């Protein structure tokens, strides 16, 4: 195999990966906006805990649909849904642990989410990709 052939294959490989990362970002931002919007709408008729729980459910459903169809372009299935849910449980637990760790280390409550997201977003991408692409 010539060097140019290898270079072309690597280039195509990484173009697809970067596209997934970009689509993952678009879906993540949209899911967050949906969750926040539904939460605000429901606050008029529900207690905050219930409003956030319903909002998370709506956002989660959108996120699964968009992640399978748009981000990773795979068919939705019960197995992928279970893996997706598991990856989000892991991500949630990791976020809570890191947030408390950074606050415990003296990072302000306002800034502690920044390093948390810096770690959790790539981990979540890897987990979701693993469960949806396998």
N, CA, C and O atoms as a Tinker XYZ file with bonds, in Angstrom:
   536  protein
     1  N      0.844000   -1.166000    0.000000    73     2
     2  CA     0.000000    0.000000    0.000000    64     1     3
     3  C      0.899000    1.242000    0.000000    63     2     4     5
     4  O      1.884000    1.315000    0.735000    81     3
     5  N      0.545000    2.186000   -0.818000    73     3     6
     6  CA     1.355000    3.393000   -0.912000    64     5     7
     7  C      1.049000    4.331000    0.255000    63     6     8     9
     8  O      0.000000    4.236000    0.892000    81     7
     9  N      1.976000    5.222000    0.516000    73     7    10
    10  CA     1.818000    6.186000    1.599000    64     9    11
    11  C      0.581000    7.047000    1.390000    63    10    12    13
    12  O     -0.142000    7.340000    2.342000    81    11
    13  N      0.337000    7.453000    0.153000    73    11    14
    14  CA    -0.834000    8.292000   -0.141000    64    13    15
    15  C     -2.133000    7.537000    0.154000    63    14    16    17
    16  O     -3.085000    8.124000    0.667000    81    15
    17  N     -2.178000    6.238000   -0.167000    73    15    18
    18  CA    -3.371000    5.439000    0.128000    64    17    19
    19  C     -3.640000    5.400000    1.632000    63    18    20    21
    20  O     -4.782000    5.539000    2.073000    81    19
    21  N     -2.587000    5.212000    2.403000    73    19    22
    22  CA    -2.727000    5.172000    3.858000    64    21    23
    23  C     -3.199000    6.530000    4.366000    63    22    24    25
    24  O     -4.095000    6.603000    5.206000    81    23
    25  N     -2.609000    7.588000    3.866000    73    23    26
    26  CA    -2.986000    8.949000    4.266000    64    25    27
    27  C     -4.448000    9.239000    3.931000    63    26    28    29
    28  O     -5.162000    9.830000    4.741000    81    27
    29  N     -4.897000    8.830000    2.753000    73    27    30
    30  CA    -6.286000    9.052000    2.352000    64    29    31
    31  C     -7.254000    8.294000    3.256000    63    30    32    33
    32  O     -8.297000    8.826000    3.634000    81    31
    33  N     -6.910000    7.053000    3.604000    73    31    34
    34  CA    -7.771000    6.260000    4.481000    64    33    35
    35  C     -7.872000    6.884000    5.865000    63    34    36    37
    36  O     -8.959000    6.960000    6.438000    81    35
    37  N     -6.737000    7.333000    6.402000    73    35    38
    38  CA    -6.742000    7.979000    7.713000    64    37    39
    39  C     -7.555000    9.272000    7.686000    63    38    40    41
    40  O     -8.292000    9.569000    8.626000    81    39
    41  N     -7.418000   10.025000    6.625000    73    39    42
    42  CA    -8.144000   11.279000    6.492000    64    41    43
    43  C     -9.656000   11.036000    6.487000    63    42    44    45
    44  O    -10.396000   11.728000    7.187000    81    43
    45  N    -10.116000   10.059000    5.704000    73    43    46
    46  CA   -11.545000    9.737000    5.657000    64    45    47
    47  C    -12.035000    9.242000    7.015000    63    46    48    49
    48  O    -13.140000    9.574000    7.444000    81    47
    49  N    -11.207000    8.449000    7.685000    73    47    50
    50  CA   -11.556000    7.916000    9.001000    64    49    51
    51  C    -11.792000    9.058000    9.988000    63    50    52    53
    52  O    -12.807000    9.069000   10.684000    81    51
    53  N    -10.883000   10.001000   10.056000    73    51    54
    54  CA   -11.002000   11.092000   11.023000    64    53    55
    55  C    -12.057000   12.107000   10.628000    63    54    56    57
    56  O    -12.632000   12.752000   11.505000    81    55
    57  N    -12.333000   12.274000    9.346000    73    55    58
    58  CA   -13.411000   13.177000    8.944000    64    57    59
    59  C    -14.737000   12.687000    9.512000    63    58    60    61
    60  O    -15.539000   13.488000    9.993000    81    59
    61  N    -14.967000   11.405000    9.462000    73    59    62
    62  CA   -16.187000   10.838000   10.031000    64    61    63
    63  C    -16.253000   10.998000   11.533000    63    62    64    65
    64  O    -17.320000   11.281000   12.076000    81    63
    65  N    -15.144000   10.824000   12.211000    73    63    66
    66  CA   -15.092000   10.977000   13.670000    64    65    67
    67  C    -15.379000   12.418000   14.078000    63    66    68    69
    68  O    -16.154000   12.660000   15.003000    81    67
    69  N    -14.761000   13.369000   13.396000    73    67    70
    70  CA   -14.980000   14.778000   13.745000    64    69    71
    71  C    -16.424000   15.170000   13.458000    63    70    72    73
    72  O    -16.994000   15.989000   14.179000    81    71
    73  N    -17.017000   14.608000   12.430000    73    71    74
    74  CA   -18.426000   14.855000   12.155000    64    73    75
    75  C    -19.299000   14.358000   13.294000    63    74    76    77
    76  O    -20.247000   15.037000   13.689000    81    75
    77  N    -18.991000   13.178000   13.830000    73    75    78
    78  CA   -19.726000   12.650000   14.974000    64    77    79
    79  C    -19.591000   13.567000   16.179000    63    78    80    81
    80  O    -20.572000   13.841000   16.869000    81    79
    81  N    -18.383000   14.039000   16.429000    73    79    82
    82  CA   -18.149000   14.928000   17.566000    64    81    83
    83  C    -18.974000   16.209000   17.407000    63    82    84    85
    84  O    -19.609000   16.663000   18.359000    81    83
    85  N    -18.964000   16.784000   16.214000    73    83    86
    86  CA   -19.733000   18.000000   15.960000    64    85    87
    87  C    -21.234000   17.741000   16.109000    63    86    88    89
    88  O    -21.937000   18.525000   16.748000    81    87
    89  N    -21.726000   16.651000   15.526000    73    87    90
    90  CA   -23.147000   16.315000   15.652000    64    89    91
    91  C    -23.520000   16.030000   17.107000    63    90    92    93
    92  O    -24.611000   16.393000   17.549000    81    91
    93  N    -22.620000   15.382000   17.853000    73    91    94
    94  CA   -22.834000   15.119000   19.277000    64    93    95
    95  C    -23.002000   16.443000   20.022000    63    94    96    97
    96  O    -23.872000   16.562000   20.886000    81    95
    97  N    -22.180000   17.431000   19.694000    73    95    98
    98  CA   -22.285000   18.745000   20.333000    64    97    99
    99  C    -23.604000   19.419000   20.030000    63    98   100   101
   100  O    -24.236000   19.984000   20.922000    81    99
   101  N    -24.026000   19.364000   18.771000    73    99   102
   102  CA   -25.296000   19.976000   18.374000    64   101   103
   103  C    -26.457000   19.308000   19.114000    63   102   104   105
   104  O    -27.341000   19.990000   19.632000    81   103
   105  N    -26.451000   17.997000   19.160000    73   103   106
   106  CA   -27.521000   17.269000   19.852000    64   105   107
   107  C    -27.486000   17.571000   21.355000    63   106   108   109
   108  O    -28.536000   17.766000   21.969000    81   107
   109  N    -26.310000   17.612000   21.942000    73   107   110
   110  CA   -26.185000   17.891000   23.374000    64   109   111
   111  C    -26.695000   19.275000   23.743000    63   110   112   113
   112  O    -27.414000   19.431000   24.730000    81   111
   113  N    -26.328000   20.274000   22.958000    73   111   114
   114  CA   -26.798000   21.637000   23.216000    64   113   115
   115  C    -28.321000   21.711000   23.045000    63   114   116   117
   116  O    -29.015000   22.335000   23.848000    81   115
   117  N    -28.822000   21.076000   22.005000    73   115   118
   118  CA   -30.274000   21.083000   21.767000    64   117   119
   119  C    -31.017000   20.360000   22.884000    63   118   120   121
   120  O    -32.048000   20.844000   23.352000    81   119
   121  N    -30.509000   19.209000   23.317000    73   119   122
   122  CA   -31.154000   18.457000   24.403000    64   121   123
   123  C    -31.168000   19.274000   25.692000    63   122   124   125
   124  O    -32.151000   19.245000   26.433000    81   123
   125  N    -30.100000   19.991000   25.959000    73   123   126
   126  CA   -30.035000   20.835000   27.153000    64   125   127
   127  C    -31.058000   21.964000   27.061000    63   126   128   129
   128  O    -31.741000   22.265000   28.040000    81   127
   129  N    -31.164000   22.585000   25.897000    73   127   130
   130  CA   -32.145000   23.658000   25.700000    64   129   131
   131  C    -33.572000   23.134000   25.852000    63   130   132   133
   132  O    -34.419000   23.801000   26.447000    81   131
   133  N    -33.838000   21.949000   25.318000    73   131   134
   134  CA   -35.163000   21.341000   25.463000    64   133   135
   135  C    -35.467000   21.089000   26.938000    63   134   136   137
   136  O    -36.554000   21.409000   27.419000    81   135
   137  N    -34.505000   20.518000   27.646000    73   135   138
   138  CA   -34.710000   20.225000   29.062000    64   137   139
   139  C    -35.005000   21.507000   29.841000    63   138   140   141
   140  O    -35.934000   21.547000   30.647000    81   139
   141  N    -34.232000   22.530000   29.604000    73   139   142
   142  CA   -34.421000   23.788000   30.323000    64   141   143
   143  C    -35.763000   24.424000   29.958000    63   142   144   145
   144  O    -36.462000   24.933000   30.834000    81   143
   145  N    -36.128000   24.402000   28.678000    73   143   146
   146  CA   -37.411000   24.968000   28.240000    64   145   147
   147  C    -38.604000   24.247000   28.821000    63   146   148   149
   148  O    -39.542000   24.889000   29.294000    81   147
   149  N    -38.590000   22.922000   28.794000    73   147   150
   150  CA   -39.694000   22.134000   29.366000    64   149   151
   151  C    -39.784000   22.385000   30.870000    63   150   152   153
   152  O    -40.877000   22.520000   31.418000    81   151
   153  N    -38.641000   22.447000   31.524000    73   151   154
   154  CA   -38.600000   22.735000   32.960000    64   153   155
   155  C    -39.300000   24.058000   33.258000    63   154   156   157
   156  O    -40.159000   24.117000   34.139000    81   155
   157  N    -38.944000   25.115000   32.536000    73   155   158
   158  CA   -39.549000   26.426000   32.747000    64   157   159
   159  C    -41.052000   26.405000   32.476000    63   158   160   161
   160  O    -41.818000   27.014000   33.222000    81   159
   161  N    -41.480000   25.723000   31.432000    73   159   162
   162  CA   -42.920000   25.636000   31.132000    64   161   163
   163  C    -43.683000   24.913000   32.240000    63   162   164   165
   164  O    -44.780000   25.326000   32.616000    81   163
   165  N    -43.104000   23.848000   32.753000    73   163   166
   166  CA   -43.784000   23.050000   33.771000    64   165   167
   167  C    -43.753000   23.676000   35.159000    63   166   168   169
   168  O    -44.553000   23.308000   36.019000    81   167
   169  N    -42.851000   24.607000   35.387000    73   167   170
   170  CA   -42.794000   25.245000   36.703000    64   169   171
   171  C    -44.105000   25.949000   37.064000    63   170   172   173
   172  O    -44.416000   26.109000   38.245000    81   171
   173  N    -44.865000   26.367000   36.063000    73   171   174
   174  CA   -46.139000   27.043000   36.321000    64   173   175
   175  C    -47.183000   26.098000   36.909000    63   174   176   177
   176  O    -48.122000   26.547000   37.566000    81   175
   177  N    -47.026000   24.783000   36.675000    73   175   178
   178  CA   -48.049000   23.828000   37.124000    64   177   179
   179  C    -47.508000   22.692000   37.985000    63   178   180   181
   180  O    -48.283000   21.856000   38.450000    81   179
   181  N    -46.205000   22.644000   38.207000    73   179   182
   182  CA   -45.618000   21.520000   38.952000    64   181   183
   183  C    -44.509000   22.014000   39.873000    63   182   184   185
   184  O    -43.926000   23.075000   39.652000    81   183
   185  N    -44.230000   21.233000   40.900000    73   183   186
   186  CA   -43.108000   21.552000   41.779000    64   185   187
   187  C    -41.810000   21.363000   40.997000    63   186   188   189
   188  O    -41.774000   20.584000   40.045000    81   187
   189  N    -40.741000   22.067000   41.387000    73   187   190
   190  CA   -39.497000   22.001000   40.612000    64   189   191
   191  C    -38.944000   20.596000   40.392000    63   190   192   193
   192  O    -38.448000   20.285000   39.309000    81   191
   193  N    -39.027000   19.748000   41.414000    73   191   194
   194  CA   -38.477000   18.395000   41.253000    64   193   195
   195  C    -39.215000   17.616000   40.169000    63   194   196   197
   196  O    -38.597000   16.954000   39.335000    81   195
   197  N    -40.527000   17.702000   40.190000    73   195   198
   198  CA   -41.323000   17.013000   39.173000    64   197   199
   199  C    -41.079000   17.633000   37.799000    63   198   200   201
   200  O    -40.937000   16.920000   36.806000    81   199
   201  N    -41.032000   18.961000   37.749000    73   199   202
   202  CA   -40.788000   19.656000   36.481000    64   201   203
   203  C    -39.455000   19.226000   35.876000    63   202   204   205
   204  O    -39.373000   18.965000   34.675000    81   203
   205  N    -38.418000   19.154000   36.694000    73   203   206
   206  CA   -37.102000   18.768000   36.182000    64   205   207
   207  C    -37.068000   17.307000   35.777000    63   206   208   209
   208  O    -36.412000   16.952000   34.798000    81   207
   209  N    -37.767000   16.451000   36.518000    73   207   210
   210  CA   -37.802000   15.025000   36.175000    64   209   211
   211  C    -38.474000   14.811000   34.819000    63   210   212   213
   212  O    -37.968000   14.068000   33.978000    81   211
   213  N    -39.621000   15.470000   34.612000    73   211   214
   214  CA   -40.312000   15.360000   33.324000    64   213   215
   215  C    -39.449000   15.960000   32.213000    63   214   216   217
   216  O    -39.346000   15.390000   31.127000    81   215
   217  N    -38.835000   17.104000   32.486000    73   215   218
   218  CA   -37.981000   17.764000   31.493000    64   217   219
   219  C    -36.809000   16.872000   31.110000    63   218   220   221
   220  O    -36.450000   16.783000   29.936000    81   219
   221  N    -36.214000   16.212000   32.099000    73   219   222
   222  CA   -35.104000   15.307000   31.806000    64   221   223
   223  C    -35.573000   14.149000   30.937000    63   222   224   225
   224  O    -34.872000   13.734000   30.014000    81   223
   225  N    -36.768000   13.626000   31.235000    73   223   226
   226  CA   -37.321000   12.528000   30.431000    64   225   227
   227  C    -37.543000   12.933000   28.983000    63   226   228   229
   228  O    -37.211000   12.180000   28.067000    81   227
   229  N    -38.102000   14.112000   28.773000    73   227   230
   230  CA   -38.323000   14.610000   27.408000    64   229   231
   231  C    -36.987000   14.805000   26.704000    63   230   232   233
   232  O    -36.816000   14.403000   25.553000    81   231
   233  N    -36.043000   15.423000   27.404000    73   231   234
   234  CA   -34.717000   15.653000   26.834000    64   233   235
   235  C    -34.016000   14.336000   26.520000    63   234   236   237
   236  O    -33.379000   14.199000   25.475000    81   235
   237  N    -34.136000   13.376000   27.420000    73   235   238
   238  CA   -33.513000   12.068000   27.231000    64   237   239
   239  C    -34.079000   11.383000   25.987000    63   238   240   241
   240  O    -33.332000   10.820000   25.187000    81   239
   241  N    -35.412000   11.434000   25.830000    73   239   242
   242  CA   -36.049000   10.818000   24.655000    64   241   243
   243  C    -35.556000   11.482000   23.371000    63   242   244   245
   244  O    -35.202000   10.797000   22.411000    81   243
   245  N    -35.533000   12.818000   23.354000    73   243   246
   246  CA   -34.997000   13.524000   22.190000    64   245   247
   247  C    -33.550000   13.129000   21.952000    63   246   248   249
   248  O    -33.153000   12.840000   20.824000    81   247
   249  N    -32.765000   13.117000   23.020000    73   247   250
   250  CA   -31.334000   12.829000   22.909000    64   249   251
   251  C    -31.101000   11.435000   22.322000    63   250   252   253
   252  O    -30.226000   11.258000   21.474000    81   251
   253  N    -31.879000   10.448000   22.768000    73   251   254
   254  CA   -31.715000    9.096000   22.221000    64   253   255
   255  C    -32.066000    9.063000   20.740000    63   254   256   257
   256  O    -31.318000    8.525000   19.924000    81   255
   257  N    -33.214000    9.647000   20.403000    73   255   258
   258  CA   -33.641000    9.666000   19.000000    64   257   259
   259  C    -32.617000   10.394000   18.130000    63   258   260   261
   260  O    -32.206000    9.881000   17.089000    81   259
   261  N    -32.209000   11.576000   18.553000    73   259   262
   262  CA   -31.262000   12.368000   17.763000    64   261   263
   263  C    -29.886000   11.709000   17.706000    63   262   264   265
   264  O    -29.204000   11.780000   16.683000    81   263
   265  N    -29.483000   11.077000   18.785000    73   263   266
   266  CA   -28.170000   10.420000   18.799000    64   265   267
   267  C    -28.125000    9.223000   17.860000    63   266   268   269
   268  O    -27.129000    8.994000   17.174000    81   267
   269  N    -29.221000    8.458000   17.837000    73   267   270
   270  CA   -29.224000    7.291000   16.948000    64   269   271
   271  C    -29.375000    7.711000   15.490000    63   270   272   273
   272  O    -28.657000    7.209000   14.625000    81   271
   273  N    -30.300000    8.627000   15.207000    73   271   274
   274  CA   -30.603000    9.002000   13.814000    64   273   275
   275  C    -29.604000   10.002000   13.228000    63   274   276   277
   276  O    -29.213000    9.881000   12.067000    81   275
   277  N    -29.194000   10.980000   14.020000    73   275   278
   278  CA   -28.400000   12.087000   13.501000    64   277   279
   279  C    -26.914000   11.960000   13.850000    63   278   280   281
   280  O    -26.060000   12.032000   12.966000    81   279
   281  N    -26.609000   11.774000   15.121000    73   279   282
   282  CA   -25.204000   11.786000   15.538000    64   281   283
   283  C    -24.450000   10.559000   15.035000    63   282   284   285
   284  O    -23.443000   10.690000   14.340000    81   283
   285  N    -24.934000    9.367000   15.384000    73   283   286
   286  CA   -24.203000    8.144000   15.059000    64   285   287
   287  C    -24.790000    7.378000   13.884000    63   286   288   289
   288  O    -24.168000    6.445000   13.377000    81   287
   289  N    -25.982000    7.766000   13.450000    73   287   290
   290  CA   -26.630000    7.176000   12.274000    64   289   291
   291  C    -26.724000    5.651000   12.340000    63   290   292   293
   292  O    -26.261000    4.928000   11.459000    81   291
   293  N    -27.352000    5.200000   13.439000    73   291   294
   294  CA   -27.593000    3.776000   13.642000    64   293   295
   295  C    -29.079000    3.584000   13.915000    63   294   296   297
   296  O    -29.775000    4.534000   14.275000    81   295
   297  N    -29.562000    2.370000   13.745000    73   295   298
   298  CA   -30.969000    2.065000   14.011000    64   297   299
   299  C    -31.199000    1.964000   15.520000    63   298   300   301
   300  O    -30.389000    1.383000   16.243000    81   299
   301  N    -32.307000    2.532000   15.984000    73   299   302
   302  CA   -32.665000    2.429000   17.399000    64   301   303
   303  C    -33.106000    1.000000   17.701000    63   302   304   305
   304  O    -33.748000    0.348000   16.877000    81   303
   305  N    -32.754000    0.526000   18.887000    73   303   306
   306  CA   -33.168000   -0.810000   19.323000    64   305   307
   307  C    -33.243000   -0.812000   20.841000    63   306   308   309
   308  O    -32.738000    0.098000   21.498000    81   307
   309  N    -33.871000   -1.831000   21.390000    73   307   310
   310  CA   -33.954000   -1.949000   22.850000    64   309   311
   311  C    -32.559000   -2.070000   23.457000    63   310   312   313
   312  O    -32.281000   -1.487000   24.505000    81   311
   313  N    -31.693000   -2.819000   22.807000    73   311   314
   314  CA   -30.328000   -3.003000   23.308000    64   313   315
   315  C    -29.577000   -1.673000   23.314000    63   314   316   317
   316  O    -28.903000   -1.337000   24.288000    81   315
   317  N    -29.698000   -0.925000   22.228000    73   315   318
   318  CA   -29.022000    0.380000   22.176000    64   317   319
   319  C    -29.651000    1.342000   23.179000    63   318   320   321
   320  O    -28.947000    2.141000   23.797000    81   319
   321  N    -30.968000    1.271000   23.343000    73   319   322
   322  CA   -31.641000    2.127000   24.316000    64   321   323
   323  C    -31.164000    1.849000   25.731000    63   322   324   325
   324  O    -30.930000    2.775000   26.508000    81   323
   325  N    -31.021000    0.579000   26.061000    73   323   326
   326  CA   -30.539000    0.211000   27.394000    64   325   327
   327  C    -29.106000    0.692000   27.597000    63   326   328   329
   328  O    -28.765000    1.202000   28.664000    81   327
   329  N    -28.281000    0.533000   26.591000    73   327   330
   330  CA   -26.900000    1.010000   26.681000    64   329   331
   331  C    -26.832000    2.524000   26.799000    63   330   332   333
   332  O    -26.023000    3.066000   27.553000    81   331
   333  N    -27.692000    3.200000   26.043000    73   331   334
   334  CA   -27.755000    4.658000   26.093000    64   333   335
   335  C    -28.148000    5.105000   27.497000    63   334   336   337
   336  O    -27.533000    6.010000   28.062000    81   335
   337  N    -29.179000    4.466000   28.058000    73   335   338
   338  CA   -29.616000    4.803000   29.419000    64   337   339
   339  C    -28.506000    4.532000   30.428000    63   338   340   341
   340  O    -28.270000    5.343000   31.324000    81   339
   341  N    -27.829000    3.404000   30.288000    73   339   342
   342  CA   -26.731000    3.073000   31.195000    64   341   343
   343  C    -25.617000    4.105000   31.095000    63   342   344   345
   344  O    -25.054000    4.515000   32.110000    81   343
   345  N    -25.301000    4.524000   29.880000    73   343   346
   346  CA   -24.235000    5.518000   29.716000    64   345   347
   347  C    -24.628000    6.829000   30.387000    63   346   348   349
   348  O    -23.769000    7.518000   30.937000    81   347
   349  N    -25.911000    7.185000   30.353000    73   347   350
   350  CA   -26.353000    8.418000   31.006000    64   349   351
   351  C    -26.384000    8.290000   32.519000    63   350   352   353
   352  O    -26.142000    9.272000   33.220000    81   351
   353  N    -26.674000    7.115000   33.035000    73   351   354
   354  CA   -26.584000    6.897000   34.485000    64   353   355
   355  C    -25.136000    7.047000   34.925000    63   354   356   357
   356  O    -24.852000    7.724000   35.913000    81   355
   357  N    -24.220000    6.418000   34.196000    73   355   358
   358  CA   -22.794000    6.530000   34.504000    64   357   359
   359  C    -22.356000    7.988000   34.421000    63   358   360   361
   360  O    -21.642000    8.474000   35.299000    81   359
   361  N    -22.780000    8.687000   33.370000    73   359   362
   362  CA   -22.402000   10.086000   33.203000    64   361   363
   363  C    -22.940000   10.942000   34.355000    63   362   364   365
   364  O    -22.223000   11.797000   34.875000    81   363
   365  N    -24.176000   10.723000   34.748000    73   363   366
   366  CA   -24.760000   11.479000   35.851000    64   365   367
   367  C    -23.969000   11.250000   37.145000    63   366   368   369
   368  O    -23.642000   12.204000   37.850000    81   367
   369  N    -23.667000   10.002000   37.450000    73   367   370
   370  CA   -22.915000    9.689000   38.665000    64   369   371
   371  C    -21.513000   10.296000   38.616000    63   370   372   373
   372  O    -21.022000   10.810000   39.621000    81   371
   373  N    -20.872000   10.237000   37.448000    73   371   374
   374  CA   -19.549000   10.830000   37.287000    64   373   375
   375  C    -19.621000   12.344000   37.476000    63   374   376   377
   376  O    -18.753000   12.930000   38.122000    81   375
   377  N    -20.644000   12.973000   36.921000    73   375   378
   378  CA   -20.796000   14.420000   37.087000    64   377   379
   379  C    -20.951000   14.795000   38.552000    63   378   380   381
   380  O    -20.308000   15.736000   39.017000    81   379
   381  N    -21.786000   14.084000   39.279000    73   379   382
   382  CA   -21.996000   14.405000   40.689000    64   381   383
   383  C    -20.718000   14.205000   41.500000    63   382   384   385
   384  O    -20.377000   15.027000   42.350000    81   383
   385  N    -20.019000   13.107000   41.231000    73   383   386
   386  CA   -18.773000   12.838000   41.961000    64   385   387
   387  C    -17.723000   13.912000   41.669000    63   386   388   389
   388  O    -17.077000   14.411000   42.591000    81   387
   389  N    -17.548000   14.268000   40.400000    73   387   390
   390  CA   -16.542000   15.271000   40.055000    64   389   391
   391  C    -16.915000   16.660000   40.545000    63   390   392   393
   392  O    -16.050000   17.408000   41.001000    81   391
   393  N    -18.188000   17.015000   40.458000    73   391   394
   394  CA   -18.627000   18.316000   40.954000    64   393   395
   395  C    -18.288000   18.443000   42.432000    63   394   396   397
   396  O    -17.715000   19.446000   42.856000    81   395
   397  N    -18.640000   17.426000   43.219000    73   395   398
   398  CA   -18.347000   17.460000   44.655000    64   397   399
   399  C    -16.855000   17.416000   44.931000    63   398   400   401
   400  O    -16.383000   18.049000   45.876000    81   399
   401  N    -16.108000   16.684000   44.126000    73   399   402
   402  CA   -14.653000   16.641000   44.289000    64   401   403
   403  C    -14.050000   18.026000   44.074000    63   402   404   405
   404  O    -13.257000   18.494000   44.891000    81   403
   405  N    -14.426000   18.684000   42.972000    73   403   406
   406  CA   -13.859000   19.996000   42.691000    64   405   407
   407  C    -14.269000   21.032000   43.733000    63   406   408   409
   408  O    -13.465000   21.888000   44.102000    81   407
   409  N    -15.499000   20.963000   44.206000    73   407   410
   410  CA   -15.923000   21.868000   45.278000    64   409   411
   411  C    -15.122000   21.573000   46.543000    63   410   412   413
   412  O    -14.682000   22.491000   47.235000    81   411
   413  N    -14.935000   20.287000   46.841000    73   411   414
   414  CA   -14.138000   19.889000   48.003000    64   413   415
   415  C    -12.690000   20.326000   47.916000    63   414   416   417
   416  O    -12.043000   20.564000   48.935000    81   415
   417  N    -12.179000   20.431000   46.693000    73   415   418
   418  CA   -10.803000   20.889000   46.487000    64   417   419
   419  C    -10.688000   22.415000   46.525000    63   418   420   421
   420  O     -9.592000   22.960000   46.396000    81   419
   421  N    -11.812000   23.096000   46.699000    73   419   422
   422  CA   -11.778000   24.540000   46.840000    64   421   423
   423  C    -12.195000   25.330000   45.616000    63   422   424   425
   424  O    -12.153000   26.560000   45.640000    81   423
   425  N    -12.599000   24.654000   44.541000    73   423   426
   426  CA   -13.104000   25.364000   43.365000    64   425   427
   427  C    -14.493000   25.893000   43.729000    63   426   428   429
   428  O    -15.288000   25.177000   44.339000    81   427
   429  N    -14.789000   27.139000   43.359000    73   427   430
   430  CA   -16.082000   27.721000   43.711000    64   429   431
   431  C    -17.228000   26.931000   43.082000    63   430   432   433
   432  O    -17.054000   26.262000   42.063000    81   431
   433  N    -18.383000   27.021000   43.699000    73   431   434
   434  CA   -19.558000   26.321000   43.187000    64   433   435
   435  C    -19.918000   26.790000   41.780000    63   434   436   437
   436  O    -20.449000   26.022000   40.978000    81   435
   437  N    -19.626000   28.052000   41.488000    73   435   438
   438  CA   -19.935000   28.594000   40.169000    64   437   439
   439  C    -18.983000   28.058000   39.099000    63   438   440   441
   440  O    -19.383000   27.891000   37.947000    81   439
   441  N    -17.739000   27.791000   39.466000    73   439   442
   442  CA   -16.742000   27.345000   38.482000    64   441   443
   443  C    -16.513000   25.835000   38.462000    63   442   444   445
   444  O    -15.944000   25.317000   37.501000    81   443
   445  N    -16.940000   25.123000   39.495000    73   443   446
   446  CA   -16.705000   23.676000   39.569000    64   445   447
   447  C    -17.277000   22.897000   38.381000    63   446   448   449
   448  O    -16.683000   21.891000   37.993000    81   447
   449  N    -18.411000   23.315000   37.780000    73   447   450
   450  CA   -18.902000   22.565000   36.618000    64   449   451
   451  C    -17.973000   22.630000   35.396000    63   450   452   453
   452  O    -18.018000   21.740000   34.547000    81   451
   453  N    -17.148000   23.651000   35.298000    73   451   454
   454  CA   -16.289000   23.775000   34.112000    64   453   455
   455  C    -15.318000   22.598000   33.993000    63   454   456   457
   456  O    -15.296000   21.952000   32.945000    81   455
   457  N    -14.511000   22.285000   35.019000    73   455   458
   458  CA   -13.648000   21.099000   34.872000    64   457   459
   459  C    -14.447000   19.796000   34.844000    63   458   460   461
   460  O    -14.026000   18.815000   34.231000    81   459
   461  N    -15.609000   19.793000   35.517000    73   459   462
   462  CA   -16.462000   18.605000   35.480000    64   461   463
   463  C    -16.908000   18.309000   34.050000    63   462   464   465
   464  O    -16.795000   17.177000   33.579000    81   463
   465  N    -17.422000   19.349000   33.356000    73   463   466
   466  CA   -17.849000   19.154000   31.973000    64   465   467
   467  C    -16.668000   18.796000   31.069000    63   466   468   469
   468  O    -16.818000   18.004000   30.138000    81   467
   469  N    -15.513000   19.367000   31.335000    73   467   470
   470  CA   -14.330000   19.070000   30.519000    64   469   471
   471  C    -13.978000   17.588000   30.564000    63   470   472   473
   472  O    -13.432000   17.045000   29.604000    81   471
   473  N    -14.289000   16.943000   31.667000    73   471   474
   474  CA   -14.032000   15.503000   31.804000    64   473   475
   475  C    -15.241000   14.688000   31.339000    63   474   476   477
   476  O    -15.085000   13.712000   30.606000    81   475
   477  N    -16.434000   15.082000   31.760000    73   475   478
   478  CA   -17.636000   14.268000   31.524000    64   477   479
   479  C    -18.124000   14.265000   30.087000    63   478   480   481
   480  O    -18.623000   13.244000   29.614000    81   479
   481  N    -17.994000   15.376000   29.383000    73   479   482
   482  CA   -18.497000   15.413000   28.007000    64   481   483
   483  C    -17.759000   14.411000   27.117000    63   482   484   485
   484  O    -18.408000   13.637000   26.414000    81   483
   485  N    -16.411000   14.402000   27.126000    73   483   486
   486  CA   -15.741000   13.381000   26.302000    64   485   487
   487  C    -16.026000   11.948000   26.765000    63   486   488   489
   488  O    -16.159000   11.043000   25.942000    81   487
   489  N    -16.119000   11.746000   28.073000    73   487   490
   490  CA   -16.431000   10.405000   28.590000    64   489   491
   491  C    -17.821000    9.984000   28.118000    63   490   492   493
   492  O    -18.014000    8.843000   27.698000    81   491
   493  N    -18.799000   10.909000   28.186000    73   491   494
   494  CA   -20.142000   10.593000   27.733000    64   493   495
   495  C    -20.168000   10.288000   26.240000    63   494   496   497
   496  O    -20.862000    9.368000   25.806000    81   495
   497  N    -19.418000   11.051000   25.455000    73   495   498
   498  CA   -19.333000   10.778000   24.015000    64   497   499
   499  C    -18.831000    9.356000   23.775000    63   498   500   501
   500  O    -19.402000    8.621000   22.969000    81   499
   501  N    -17.780000    8.975000   24.462000    73   499   502
   502  CA   -17.197000    7.638000   24.283000    64   501   503
   503  C    -18.193000    6.561000   24.716000    63   502   504   505
   504  O    -18.369000    5.563000   24.018000    81   503
   505  N    -18.845000    6.763000   25.866000    73   503   506
   506  CA   -19.817000    5.767000   26.349000    64   505   507
   507  C    -21.002000    5.641000   25.399000    63   506   508   509
   508  O    -21.380000    4.529000   25.029000    81   507
   509  N    -21.592000    6.765000   25.002000    73   507   510
   510  CA   -22.754000    6.727000   24.106000    64   509   511
   511  C    -22.357000    6.109000   22.783000    63   510   512   513
   512  O    -23.084000    5.266000   22.258000    81   511
   513  N    -21.220000    6.504000   22.232000    73   511   514
   514  CA   -20.754000    5.951000   20.960000    64   513   515
   515  C    -20.563000    4.441000   21.077000    63   514   516   517
   516  O    -20.947000    3.694000   20.178000    81   515
   517  N    -19.972000    3.992000   22.179000    73   515   518
   518  CA   -19.747000    2.561000   22.380000    64   517   519
   519  C    -21.075000    1.801000   22.373000    63   518   520   521
   520  O    -21.212000    0.791000   21.683000    81   519
   521  N    -22.040000    2.285000   23.133000    73   519   522
   522  CA   -23.308000    1.570000   23.245000    64   521   523
   523  C    -24.157000    1.667000   21.984000    63   522   524   525
   524  O    -24.917000    0.744000   21.690000    81   523
   525  N    -24.048000    2.763000   21.231000    73   523   526
   526  CA   -24.879000    2.895000   20.037000    64   525   527
   527  C    -24.234000    2.287000   18.799000    63   526   528   529
   528  O    -24.942000    1.923000   17.860000    81   527
   529  N    -22.923000    2.169000   18.775000    73   527   530
   530  CA   -22.252000    1.658000   17.576000    64   529   531
   531  C    -21.911000    0.183000   17.649000    63   530   532   533
   532  O    -21.455000   -0.383000   16.656000    81   531
   533  N    -22.114000   -0.458000   18.784000    73   531   534
   534  CA   -21.737000   -1.872000   18.887000    64   533   535
   535  C    -22.843000   -2.785000   18.498000    63   534   536
   536  O    -22.678000   -4.004000   18.532000    81   535
